Amino acid sequence: MQLSLFELEHEHCKPKFQLMDRVKVQLIDEQIDSELHHYRKYYEPHILNKAGEITNIQISGSGTITYEVDIYGVKHHLLEQELIDLL
């Protein structure tokens, strides 16, 4: 079996969560992404510490994993570092 360069490049980019997983939103560490930290803190504090369900997963060309999370019927696009698994 042959692997393409694309497959090797994104082999390490496996999503931590799966579709339909229940997750809780946490404030991302300011050292990871200062702009996103402040945006969520001041413009979207209503989603922090709220539970939601993953409805879509996207992996960008650079390997960034973004999750679409449904929180009370509203979809939010969040990074993996912003989510905690609810078991």
C-alpha positions as CSV (number, residue, x, y, z in Angstrom):
1,M,0.0,0.0,0.0
2,Q,1.3,3.5,-0.9
3,L,0.7,6.6,1.2
4,S,0.5,10.0,-0.4
5,L,2.4,13.0,0.9
6,F,-1.0,14.4,2.1
7,E,-1.7,11.3,4.2
8,L,1.7,11.5,5.9
9,E,1.4,15.2,6.5
10,H,-2.0,14.9,8.3
11,E,-1.4,11.5,10.0
12,H,-0.9,13.3,13.3
13,C,-4.1,15.4,12.9
14,K,-6.6,12.9,14.2
15,P,-9.6,14.5,15.9
16,K,-9.8,14.0,19.6
17,F,-13.6,14.0,19.5
18,Q,-16.1,12.4,17.2
19,L,-19.5,13.4,15.8
20,M,-22.3,13.4,18.4
21,D,-19.8,13.6,21.3
22,R,-21.0,15.7,24.2
23,V,-18.5,18.4,25.1
24,K,-18.1,21.4,27.4
25,V,-16.7,24.7,26.3
26,Q,-13.7,26.1,28.2
27,L,-11.8,29.3,27.8
28,I,-8.7,28.6,25.7
29,D,-5.4,29.5,27.4
30,E,-4.2,33.0,26.5
31,Q,-0.8,31.6,25.6
32,I,-2.3,29.3,22.9
33,D,-4.3,32.0,21.2
34,S,-4.5,35.4,22.8
35,E,-7.0,36.8,20.3
36,L,-9.4,33.9,20.6
37,H,-9.1,33.9,24.4
38,H,-10.1,37.6,24.6
39,Y,-12.9,37.2,22.0
40,R,-14.6,34.3,23.8
41,K,-14.0,36.0,27.2
42,Y,-15.6,39.4,26.2
43,Y,-18.0,38.6,23.3
44,E,-19.1,35.0,23.9
45,P,-18.9,34.4,27.6
46,H,-22.4,32.9,27.4
47,I,-21.0,29.7,25.8
48,L,-18.2,29.2,28.3
49,N,-18.8,26.2,30.6
50,K,-21.9,25.2,28.5
51,A,-22.4,21.7,27.2
52,G,-23.0,21.0,23.5
53,E,-22.9,18.2,20.9
54,I,-20.4,18.0,18.0
55,T,-22.2,18.1,14.7
56,N,-19.3,18.5,12.3
57,I,-15.5,18.2,12.2
58,Q,-13.2,20.1,9.8
59,I,-9.5,19.7,9.3
60,S,-7.8,22.6,7.4
61,G,-4.9,22.2,5.0
62,S,-2.6,23.3,7.8
63,G,-3.9,20.6,10.1
64,T,-6.1,22.8,12.4
65,I,-9.1,20.9,13.7
66,T,-12.3,22.8,14.1
67,Y,-15.4,21.4,15.6
68,E,-19.0,22.6,14.9
69,V,-20.7,22.4,18.3
70,D,-24.4,22.8,18.8
71,I,-25.1,24.6,22.0
72,Y,-28.8,25.2,22.7
73,G,-29.6,25.1,19.0
74,V,-26.9,27.5,17.9
75,K,-23.8,26.3,16.1
76,H,-20.4,27.5,17.2
77,H,-17.0,26.7,15.6
78,L,-14.5,25.8,18.3
79,L,-10.9,24.6,18.4
80,E,-10.0,21.3,20.1
81,Q,-8.2,23.1,22.9
82,E,-11.5,24.8,23.8
83,L,-13.4,21.6,24.5
84,I,-13.6,19.1,27.3
85,D,-15.1,15.6,26.9
86,L,-18.3,15.0,28.8
87,L,-18.7,11.3,29.6
